[in-house]
Amino acid sequence: MVLTATQTLSAKIGFSNPLLRRNPSPSLRRSPVSLSFPSTELPKLTVSSLSKPLHLSSSLRAKSPVRCEAYEAEKSEPEPIDAAAAAETKSEAAKKLKIGIYFATWWALNVVFNIYNKKVLNAYPYPWLTSTLSLAAGSLMMLISWAVGIVETPKTDFDFWKTLFPVAVAHTIGHVAATVSMSKVAVSFTHIIKSGEPAFSVLVSRFLLGESFPTSVYLSLIPIIGGCALSALTELNFNMIGFMGAMISNLAFVFRNIFSKKGMKGKSVSGMNYYACLSMLSLLILTPFAIAVEGPQMWADGYQKALADVGPQFIGWVAAQSVFYHLYNQVSYMSLDQISPLTFSVGNTMKRISVIVSSIIIFRTPVQPVNALGAAIAILGTFLYSQAKL
């Protein structure tokens, strides 16, 4: 049996045993002792075959016509780390950080703009010129950025400007109306009324565009409308022009959003460049109306009075409100490139809270408890509206 196994092994691995070529004696066949082989390689081969997959040395393969290769089990490579999943997690974290920076910058710039805008309007009550200067400053900044290569110049055509025109008209009306409102009432009151913008959005979409909404969306309008009404009734320095300016601004910005969604489908212009083009077109629309409503003579007289009352720092206020208006709008459009409209709506709600609170503290606006309650209800309704649209 031992010899038979040896013969079989010899035949398989392709060499002959010199012991098997001689005629073995009967005593050798009866011996239970295992055979010893003159080759020094065979014992290594036999031991290796008992514990590991068969692995032949290079010298043995050179003598054998059959080539066998195998890897030892303990030398198998470990499973590779999923690099794609790790990269995706890292990319998601970086995106959230980027959005957080956008939101924080957006809110901070908006607060600064509202503070300087109110200071300018208190000393220089000409909202049409103030609105024009803010659009002019932003347009000039972007033209310089395109000229020196800081920002890539957008590729536009006639169709782009044609679809942008109704957006610019609505943006111009909303911008001027909001500035008129802030020239007549407190910044906090203007933003409380402007928090009712979702109600205008739903009503316009429902009755003019025929869109339908879930019941939860309609229910969220109750605290929005109720809170705004309560704040308006309890406002200590209520002014009808200021109130109507905020309401017109809401309506205009709703149409701006509708026109923007319809007209910009398929356009490959970034948020920064889109707002830059919007500012330039709005400036062209607004300038002749500002001259007609107020006029250079009124502006010159008002400028002399503001310098006498405030001093040279008035010029710094005008420059600051103009620059920060463009910056905060530009960052908001850049944020909209990175997030969904729903997330943007929630961020806009939080922005109004920061503006209302900061303006009350800085300008020491007297607020009655009932007025503050109305503001809180309106802001809560705006937040519920954004959640109901999920």
DANOR-V318761 format. One line per field, one symbol per residue. ss: DSSP state (A for helix, B for strand, O for the rest). A space follows every 50 residues. Layout:
ss->???
//
This chain:
ss->OAAAAAAAAAAAAOOOOAAAAOOOOAAAAAOOOOOOOOOAAAAAAAAAAA AOOOOOOAAAAAAOOOOOOOOOAAAOOOOOOOAAAAAAAAAAAAAAAAAA AAAAAAAAAAAAAAAAAAAAAAAOOOAAAAAAAAAAAAAAAAAAAAAAOO OOOOOOOAAAAAAAAAAAAAAAAAAAAAAAAAAAOOAAAAAAAAOOAAAA AAAAAAAOOOOOOOAAAAAAAAAAAAAAAAAAAAOOOOOAAAAAAAAAAA AAAAAAAAAAAAAOOOOOOOAAAAAAAAAAAAAAAAAAAAAAAOOAAAAA AAAAAAAAAAOOAAAAAAAAAAAAAAAAAAAAAAAAAAOOAAAAAAAAAA AAAAAAAAAAAAAOOOOOAAAAAAAAAAAAAAAAAAAAOO
//
